[in-house]
Amino acid sequence: MVEQYDEWAAARTPTLLRLGRALTGDAHKAEDAVRHALARTRDEWPRVVRGDPDLEVRRVLARSCAGRGRAAVVLRRTEGLSDAEIADVLGCSESAVRRYVAQGTATQGHRGDTTSDADPLGSGTAGVALLERQDVDVAREPRRRGRLVRAAALAVVLLIGGVAYVAHQSRTPAGVITYPSTDAPQTWRYESYGGVQVQVPAQWGWGGAPLRSDIFHGKDSLGTCGSATAAVQSEADDSSYVSTATGFTGRPVMMSDLCMSWGSDGTMPQGDALWFASPLEVGQRVEGPVVAETRAVGDQHVTVFSAHAALRRQILGTARLVDTDANGCPAQPVLRPASGPDGLDPDSMSVCAYSQDSGSSLLLWSGRVPRRAAQEYVDALGNGSSSAPVSCPAAPSGTWVALGLHGDGGTRWDLADLTCARIRATGGDQWPLTRATVSDWAGGGVAAYVPQPAQDSPGLDGFFHPILG
């Protein structure tokens, strides 16, 4: 718990210094105010961390070193906060915030604007400079609080020195926070993309994220084709239809033929969501009613959108690199069928969707079905004789699905090849894609990302992503 606080404090100090300088107009007062706010936050960390530590420390800082009018103006100009967010910080109504902003702006108009966004303490190393300061002037404090203040100051010096040490030893850059591993509820499901795995609420659906393509006016340019809302609903969601309030995981694919250039209105989620391979920079930014928080996992950025800091950090705390994800799908593509042990009695089946649309083959989506569905899939193949072979490529291309039947002794891999509309097994056996052979594993994430078979395959509506256009 203390280590978690130390890393958070080291990461947030540069921003807090800028805010303190804007609130007080004085570098030394800003340092004292930030020390006080950090000490208060540390003392109450077990409670604070369950909510929004960033909001809590701003509350202490804003209320301790500026009048409400000035604080409202600073939070609006320096932090870019909305009326509702400023009201949370100052503990007042939104109408009061608008009044404070108007009054504060008028007052500062007469005195000259002292809320410059410039960092008077310098960027990057400013936080470390504060954390390493050993001189705390307590003589300016009221004499009646002398001994208490001196004791508190000494504690803060020791605290701040410890934070600086942690920041130095971990080589965490100023302004960057790391995410300790978190435990997700058992009801959450695993999602992965390109070797990065996270856990999200089971009620979340699936959708898109920004993607790079030359259709967006230039080579390798960025655009969105349905990245703001869910496209397919989860079976665990009891809502009657998908709406803008439906949480979702998004991947850089085309969910809609109505594409927009990156940066256009309507490209950002306005509710809970996650983007794999996100184009956003590491850190936080306010996006309307939500905050977009981005973390780097290997070479990939993962962004979680939510108004709830605890949810963002819990999801991001589950993110990690994997060679084989928790659904049993290898990050490296399964390109050919593989025979399992004789008499395989499957206890589950991995459903692994791979794609070459990004230029290189990667794991696009994964899921896992239980024993009963895995056995019903095997029975469906057994009840229908292997069809006459058709010309399927030696290795699949575009998007395909590898089905891993797990049991005692090993795993059997079948391939659902969409280019020839066949399920391919070892020995050259093939079965057509029909309702009977796909209903036990398709739908859900498959319906969001895996396109309909290229050949005529009636009765598969709802199991695969419809062809756009």
N, C-alpha and C positions, 0 to 999 in steps of 0.2 A: 504493500500500500504506500509506504514512504517512497520507494523507488519510482512508483507511478507518479506521485506528486512531483518528485525532483525533476523528472523528464518534462512533465507538463510545464513546470515553472520556468525551466531553462528555455523551453521553446516559446513561451508566451511573453517573456520579459521585454524583448525589443518592441513589440507592439504596445505593451503597457506603458513603456517609457514615452513613446510618441504621444499616446493618449494623455498621460500625466502632464507632459510638457504643454499640450494644448489646453488642458484644464486649468493649470496653474500659471502658465506664462513664465515659469522659472525652472531652470534645469535642476537646481538643488532641491527645491520643493517637490519637483516631480519624482526625484529619486527617493526622498523620504516617504512620499505618498505610496509609491509602488512597493517599497519595503513593508509598509504598514499593511497594504492590501494583500501581499503575498503571505505575510505572517498570519493574518486573520484567516485566509483561505486554508493554510496548512493546518491551523488548529482545528478547523472544522472539516478537514478533508474527507473523513469517512461519510459524512452527510453530503458534502458538496459534490463528490464524485458520482453519487447516484443521480444527480440532476445534470446541470450544465455549469461546469466550473468556470468557463469563459464569461458567462453571464454573471455569476456570483462575484468574481473578482472585479468586474467592471462596476457592479453595484457599489462595492466598498470604495473603489477608487473615485467614482463620480460623486458619491454622496459625501465623501470626506474632504474634498479639495476644491469644490466649486459650487456656486449657487445654481439652483435648478435651471435658470434661464441660460446661463453660460454653458452648463453641462448639456442641455438639450441641443444647443447650437453645435457644440463640439461633436456630440454623438451623431448628429445629422451630417455635418461636413467632413469630419475626419474619419468616422467609422462607416458612414453611409447607411445608418440604420433607419428603419421605417418608424412611423409613429408608434406602432404597437411594440416594436422592439425597444424603443426609447422609454416607453411607458413601463416596460418590464424592468429596465435598469433603474429608473428613478422612483418606481413604486407609486405611480399616479395614473390618471386616466389619459386616453389618447387626446381628448379635447384639451386637457391641461398641457400636454406636450405641445400641441399646436400654438397654444397661448404663450408658453415659455419660449418657443422658437421665435415667434414674432417679437416678443419683448426683448429677448436676448439679442436678436439681430439688430433691433432698433438701438439698443444700448451700445452695442459694439460699433454700430455705424457712427456714433458720436465720438467714441473713444479711439477708434481705429481697430481694424480686425486683428485680433491676437490669436486666431485659431488656425495658423498656417499649418499645412500638412507636412512641411519640411521636417526632417528629423534633426533637431538641433544637437543631438548627442552622437550623431553618426549612425549609419546603418550597419547591420551585421554584427559588429563587435560591441555595439552599445550595451547590449544585454550582459555580455560577459564582463564589460568594464564595471557595470553596476554591481554584478554579483561578486566581483573580487574586491570591491571597496571595503576597507577595514575601519574607516573613520566614521563614526556615527555621532553626530553632534546632538547631545541630549540637553545641552544648556538652554536651548530655545524653548523647551517644553515647560509647561507650568510647574512651579516648584512643588506644589502639593502632590504631584504625581511622580516626583523625582525617582524614588527608589524603584517603583514599578516600571517606569519608563526605561531606566537603566538596565534592569533585568531583561525586559522585553527586547531592548536594543541588542544586548549581548546574544540573546537567543537567535535574533534575526541574523546577526553577523555570522554565527555558527551555521545557521540554516543556509544562508546564501552561499557561504564558502563551500558547503557540501554540495549544493546544486551546481556550482561552478566546476567542482571536481568531477561530478558525474558527467556533466556536459563535455568536459575535456577528455575524460577517460573513454567515453562512448563515442567521441568524435561526432556527436550529433550537431549539425550546423545550426547556428542561431536562427530561430524562427521555425525550425522543423521539429515536429514531435513524432516519436516512434509509438507503435501500438503494441502493448503487451498482449499476449494471447488471451482470448476470452473464451468462456464456455457458453455455447448457445443452448437454448432450450431444446429438449429432445424432440419436440414437434417440428423444429426447423428442418429444412431440407438442404442438401448440398447442391451447389451449382459450380460449374467450372468452365473455363474458356482458355484455350491456348496454354495450358499448364498452370493456371492460377485458379485456386479453389476458394470459395467462400461458403458461408451458411446464411440463409435468409428465411424469413417466415414462410411457412408452407402455404399461406393464403396468397402470396404474391404470384402474379402471372408472369408472362414473358412478352418482351417487346424488342425494340431496336435501340441502337446507340449510333452516334455519328460515325460515318465511314468515309474512307478516302477513295475517290474515283474521278476519272477525267470527265465524267458527265457534269461535274460541278465547275465548269468553265476553267479548265486548266489541268495540267498533268498532276496527278496525286493531290488534287485539291479536296477540301473537306466539305461534306454536306450531310443532310439528314433526310431520311425517308421513313419517318414515323418513330422518332426517338423520344417524343415527349409523353407518350401514353402507352399503356399495355395494349397488345394486340390479341392475346389469347389468355383466357382466364384459367386459373388453377382449379382443379377439382376440389381442393380444400376450401375454396372461396364460396360461401353460400349466397353471394349476391346474385341477382337475377341477370345482370349484364355487366360488361366491361365499361368503366367510366374513367374520368380523369383522376378519380380517387383510388383506383385500383393500383396497388403496389406492384412493381414488376422488376425483373432483371432484364437488362438490355444488352444486346450484342451488336457489333457493327455489321448489320445486314439490312437489306431493303425489306421493310415491313409494309410499305405502301408505294404506289407509283406516283404519289404526290410528294416530290422531293423538293427541298429548300436548301439554299446556300447556308452554310454555317453562320450563325449569328443572327439569323432572322428571328422575328417573334414567333413563339410557338415551338422552338426547338429544344427547350429545357423542360424537364418534368416539373410539375407544380405540386406533386405529392411525393410519397415514399417511392424510391426507385434506386437501382444500381446500374451503373454503366461499366461493363468490361471494356478494356482498351480505350479508356476515356482520353479525349484530347485536352482535358482541363489540367492545369498545373497543380502540383502538390500543394495542399493547403486548404483554406476555406474561402468561400465567397457566398454572399447572399444572393439568392435567385428568387425574388418575389417572396412567397410565403415560406420557402424552405431555405436551408443552407446546403450548399454542395461541398462536401468534404472529400478530398482526394488523397490517396496514399499510393506510393510506388511499391509494387510487389515484383521484384526482379526488374525487368525492362518494361513492365506493363503498369499503366496507371488505372486504378479502380476508384470510381467516384460513387459515393452514397449520397442521395438527396433525402433530406428529412428535416422537419422542424424540431425533431427531438434529438439532442446531442447524444443521449445515452444509447439510442437505437443506432445512430451512425457509428459510434465507436464500438459497439458490440459487434456489428457486422464486420467492420474493418479489422477488428481484432481477431476474426476467424480466418482472414485471408492469408494464404501461404502458397508457395510453389510446390507442385507435386509432379511426380513422374506417372503415377497412376492415381486417379482421384478416388474419393470414398464410394463412388458408384461402381468402381471396378473398371473404369475406362482408361486405357493408356493415353498419355498426352501425345505420344508418337502414333501415327495412324495405323490402324489394322487394315492391311491392303489385300489380304488373301484369306480364304477360309482355312480353318485349322481343325483337325479332328480331335475330339476329346477321348477320354477312356471308354472302353467298351461298356455298354450297358449303363451309360451315364444317367443318373437320377438327379435332375437339376434341383438345387435348393433356392436359386434365384437366377435372374438374367440381367446383365448389363445392357443398356441401350445407349450406344455411342455414335453420335452424329459427327462425321468429319466433313470438312469442306476445303476446297482448293480455291474458292472465290477470291481470297485475299492474296493469291499468288503462290503461297506455300501451303501444304496440307497441315491442318491443325484440328484439334478437338473443338468443335463448335458448341456442342451441348451434350449432356449426359444425364441419364436417369437409371433407375433400377426397379425391376418389377419382382414381386415375391414369388415363392415357390409355385403357388397355384397357377398364376398367369404363365410362368415359365413352362410348366408341364402342359398347359393347354396349348401353348404354341407348338411344343414338340408333338402333341397329339394331332394338331391340325396338319402338320406336315406328314405325319404317319398315315392319316386317314385319306390323304390325297396323294395319288401316285406322282412320282417325279415326272414333270412335263418334258416333252421333247426339247432338247437343248436348243437355245437360240444363241445368236452371236453376241456374247457379252465381252467387254474388253478384259484383257488379262489382269489389269489393275483398274479399280474404279476411278472415276474422275468427277469433277463438279462437286456434288454433295451425295454422300452415301451413309448408310447406317450399318455398323458392326454390332452383331448380337452375340454376347458372351454368355453361354450357358455354364454356370458354375456348379460343381458337385464334387463328391469325394474323388480325389485323384487327379483333378485337373479341370480345364475349361475347354469347351468347344466353341469355335467362332464360326458363325454364319454371316454372310454379307447380304444386305438388302441393296441391290444395285438398281438405281432408278433409271439409268440409261437404257437398260434392257428389261426393266420391270420384272425382275426375277430375284428370288432369294437363292443364293448360291451356297452350296455346302461342298465339303471335300469330295473327291471322286467324280466331280463333274455334275453332281445332282443339282437340279434346279426346280423351283416351285414358283408359279406365278404369284404376283402380289394381288391378293384378294382380301375381302373382308375377313375371311377365316384365318388367313396367314398373317395379318397385320394387326387385328383388333386387340391382341393381348399386349402389344408393346408400343403402338403408335398413339397419336393424340398428344395433348399437353405440349411439352417443349418440341416434340416432333412436328406437331401441327403449326407451331410458330416458325420453325426454321427450315424444315426439310421440304423441298418443293415436291409437287405432285409428280408421279412417274411420267417420263416422256412419252411412253406408249399408252394406248387406250387401256385404262384399267377401271372399269365401272365399279361403283359401289364403295369408293374410297373417299368420298367427300367427308370432310371433317377430320380425317386422319393425318393429312399433310397440308402444308402451306399452299394455298391456291396460287396459280400462276398469275402474276401481275400483268396489267395492261388490258 
